[in-house]
């Protein structure tokens, strides 16, 4: 499985992939906590996703279950 941190701000989507759930969650906690309260509120979405298809070229690569969502 692949785990992806999704960060959406003003329509721009940023993604970072990890091979382990623990690594993705640890990194997302660090990245979220680095943001100021103002920057956190500017996010349309910030979450860790477990992809159903680890093939980066597949159309459904960003489909899957949200493991953790930040608000």
N, C-alpha and C positions, 0 to 999 in steps of 0.2 A: 504494500500500500504506500501511497504518497500522501503527505499531509502538507497543506498549503495555507500560508498566512495570506489572507485577502485584506487589503487596505484600500478603501474607496473614499476619495476626497474630491468633491466638486466634479464628479464624473470621471476622474482619472482613477484607473485601477492599477494597483501595485500588488504583485504576488511574489512570494518566496516559498520555495519547496524544500521539504525535508523528508527523509526516509523513515524517521521514527516520530511517533506521537509525542513522546516525552520531550524530544528536542524542539519540535514545533511549538509546544505549549510553553516551554521555558523561554524560548526566543520571543514569542508573542507577548508574554508577560513583561519581559524586559523592554521591548519596543513600545508597548502601550504605556508603561510607567515612565518612559522617557518624555512622553508628550505632556505638554502643559494641559491644564483643564480646558483652556480655550481651544487648543488643537484637538483634544479628544472630542469636543462638541462639534468640531468642523467635519468630523468623519461621518459619511453616510453609512458606512459599515466597516467593521474591523472584527475579523473572526478567523478561526482555524477550521479548515475544511478537510475531511477525509475523502479524497477523490474516489469515485467508483471506477475510474479508468486512469491508471498511472501513465499512459501514453500521452506525452505532452502535445502531440499533434492531433489527437482525437478531438472531435467536436464536443464530446461529453466530459472532457478532462476536468472542467470546473463544476461538474455535478457531483453531489454526494451529501453526506451528513455533516452538519456543523457540529464540531466537537466543543468549541467554546466561543462565545460571542461577547464582545466588550461593548459597554455603553457608558 
